[in-house]
């Protein structure tokens, strides 16, 4: 059996480790596109309060912002990208609710938005 006097230090160490990597855990949970850079910055600069705060804000930042920034163009292109994101979100919801099958999801996902209107 383990010594009960080692439980509290071990528990506190695990809690501190989880708190230290909270930005990284959040980024991986949310499938942030920059999750690996967030991990590295968190690992090497997280011990400074400023580094940890930067990582936390970065991990909690809007994920789709990077997609919009990559599609530099007219306002109409941005609107189309937003509608496409909304379409994919609706399709994923229908799939997870069991309303459509995996095959239907694949077909509908590949159909251009303009063809569905």
Secondary structure, 3 states (H helix, E strand, C coil): CCCHHHHHHHHHHHHHHHHHCHHHHHHHHCCCCCHHHHHHHHHHHCCCHHHHHHHHHHHHCCCCHHHHHHCCCCHHHHHHHHHHHHHHHHHHHHHHCCCCCHHHHHHHHHCCHHHHC
